Amino acid sequence: MAKKTTETGKEEPAKKAGSAKKSAEKRVTAEKSEKKTASSKKVAEKPAATTVAAAKEKKPVTRKSMPEEPVQRNVESYSRFTDFDISLFKSGKHYKLYEKMGAHVVEYNGVIGTYFAVWAPNAQYVSVIGNFNGWNRGSHALYSRWDSSGVWEGYIPNVGDGETYKYFIKSSSGEELEKSDPFALRWEEPPRTASIVADTYYEWKDSKWMKDRHQHNSLDKPFSVYEVHLGSWARDPESPDKFLTYEQLADKLVPYVKEMGFTHVEFMPIAEHPYYPSWGYQVSGYYAASSRYGKPKQLMHLIERFHEEGVGVILDWVPSHFPGDIHALYRFDGTHLYEHADTRKGFHPDWKSYIFNYGRNEVRSFLISNAIFWLDIYHVDGLRVDAVASMLYLDYSRKHGEWEPNQYGGNENLEAISFLKEFNEACYSHFPDIQTIAEESTSFTGVSRPVYTGGLGFGMKWMMGWMHDTIKYFSTDPIFRKYHHNQITFSLIYAFTENFMLPFSHDEVVYGKGSMLRKMPGDEWQQFANLRLVYSYMFTHPGTKLLFQGAEFGQGSEWDFSRSLEWYVLEYPNHKGIQEVVKALNKLYKSEPALYEKAFEGTGFEWIDGGNANDSILVYTRKGHDPKNDLVIILNMTPAPHQNYRIGVPEGGNWKEIFNSDDKAYWGSGMGNSKAVKADNEHWHGRPYSVQVTLPPLAAIVLKRSK
């Protein structure tokens, strides 16, 4: 459960009105000269300078019942909503609510100020409180729209960029609440909880990346992801308790990911969250980049730097649940507004958090708009959706009697399924060159199949079964692996039923599970050899790839979110060898079409020998569109080397070893095939040709036919 935080928000002095006006005037001037671009390329929308004439065209608004104390009329009647906006919002089809809701600096009647809009349909009174009015609940009351939308809005002059604020809400039952803005673009740094007026105008310089992004995100291109937790990837050695900022990460993380050869980076949730030990999965500010690491535009700069280096950026997105912190979404207007009132649907027993009401149209608009927001405003290249399995099933982690069947008597959450389909349709219709990735651990059918064929519409799905089976197999002493051969071959039975991503994620290196290195059996040499081997298996297995930070250099300790990775171990050749083998595997993956062109097609894989359980040896081919690019992969899962080991190959001629995880450069023994081997006209493994090769201990070799 997310930790409760004290609501202060009063330490930061108010911004000068003159400074706010000067800042907004610059934005208004810039807006007038900016041409509109296509939605796939456009920068974050600049605050609109609404004219007096346009404001007069808006429908009149009325105020609901007032609090008992006198109200000062310091808020002007003003709206950014059209009737069409409201219609879309109420029907759950408004996918850009961030352009309307929240706080927006505008010029009105020649004065710079801020327009506020919040959804609180069951409130009897809503006002804006902040440093600018001494947190006075009665001085700046918002107006309730006439159309029963539940939207409260108004314009406050001389309030500008950088101003802290909250909403004071008096519920229909008389309960008094102080709430942060669900659509705030920036929040105070925790444990403070106030929202901050901000804009997201940014002069992007990644037009080349955005133009060519479809090539990087295509399902028939290499897709190798480095999963990162920004707060623990690295810290300043002189100030280990301080986080690196987005700008510092741009200077350190970007070149590292580029050097390692990953095609994409995935940030664990960076939306604002009150409780740091939640790793970001207990979100309070869905539209705000975490202030722990800097300001919104600094995050944009970090993403831009990745794009300049040809690296895509994926965000971990959490539409499954949210914490019960009193200042955030929970019981927002004194009622269960965003969450289900029925705890059988609205409370998550594992995480002690609250589940969104996917059947409420306005909530669907809120969530889908949030997904579009990150893709649009921050130029994000994909969303990895967390905990999809918990959304799909009404009885997820619940005992008998703790859940209610759907209208057909089943355990499927029909509202959540409908929401996920609409989410994917909206994302791909607005940005067809992105990817959505589901963290889904069950056998639910069609997670990564198009909605029009009955699927959920995701681009990819995490292959959780492969991850668990692989780790279990490699954790077994090699002498016993022959009795568990089916664990390492089973994944190919279902490998092409979905567009699978192969993850070694953060979940596998916490809670006493040990690091990837320490899962491996044997002495030190065998542990490192096994780790090189399991990574080689991952990169040559069909599917895209994901590796969590620290695993790429064999960190010995479990991941600790409260401190930096153990970068000092790279002084030792064994850890440096792991880093070098991951770098080499990324290079191999990106340079060999057979490893990615048919990653999700059965025709891209063929067993040569998958049944040699006694020797614990696997032999298979990976195929691309051109047969000349076919590869033969041999995995020796035991410490016993093999000389003159014969395998069948698909073609005659010379076969060259293009990768060997036992290379001395990777802290291996150096055993292998330094020269190309010539295929014999001897039938083997059902093939007309065969070769004899040397198999190093606990190692993978990759052969390719040479000219």
Salt bridges, closest charged atoms under 4 A:
GLU7 OE1 - LYS166 NZ 2.60
GLU45 OE2 - ARG80 NH2 3.80
ASP85 OD1 - HIS94 NE2 2.96
ASP85 OD2 - LYS100 NZ 3.20
GLU99 OE2 - LYS42 NZ 3.52
ASP147 OD2 - ARG145 NE 2.86
GLU153 OE2 - ARG145 NH1 2.92
GLU175 OE1 - ARG331 NH2 3.12
GLU176 OE1 - ARG137 NH1 2.85
GLU178 OE2 - ARG137 NH2 3.10
GLU188 OE2 - ARG192 NH1 3.78
ASP199 OD2 - ARG27 NH1 3.14
ASP199 OD1 - LYS297 NZ 3.38
ASP206 OD2 - HIS307 ND1 2.84
ASP206 OD2 - HIS379 ND1 2.92
ASP212 OD2 - LYS208 NZ 3.39
GLU227 OE2 - HIS506 ND1 2.71
ASP251 OD1 - ARG305 NH1 3.22
GLU259 OE2 - LYS583 NZ 3.21
GLU272 OE2 - ARG292 NH1 3.28
ASP316 OD1 - ARG384 NH1 2.64
GLU339 OE2 - HIS336 ND1 2.89
ASP342 OD2 - ARG344 NH2 2.96
ASP381 OD1 - ARG213 NH1 3.01
ASP381 OD2 - HIS307 NE2 2.67
ASP386 OD1 - ARG384 NH1 2.99
GLU404 OE1 - ARG344 NH2 3.71
GLU415 OE1 - HIS340 NE2 3.58
GLU422 OE2 - LYS93 NZ 3.18
GLU422 OE1 - ARG364 NH2 2.68
ASP433 OD1 - ARG213 NH2 2.95
GLU439 OE1 - ARG384 NH2 3.62
GLU440 OE1 - LYS461 NZ 2.91
ASP507 OD1 - HIS506 NE2 3.35
GLU508 OE2 - HIS468 NE2 3.86
ASP560 OD2 - ARG563 NE 3.18
GLU566 OE2 - ARG563 NH2 3.60
GLU580 OE2 - LYS576 NZ 3.78
GLU580 OE2 - LYS583 NZ 3.29
GLU592 OE1 - LYS704 NZ 2.93
GLU606 OE1 - LYS623 NZ 2.52
GLU606 OE2 - ARG687 NH2 2.75
ASP609 OD2 - HIS685 NE2 3.37
ASP626 OD2 - LYS628 NZ 3.96
ASP680 OD2 - ARG646 NH1 3.15
GLU682 OE1 - ARG646 NH2 3.50
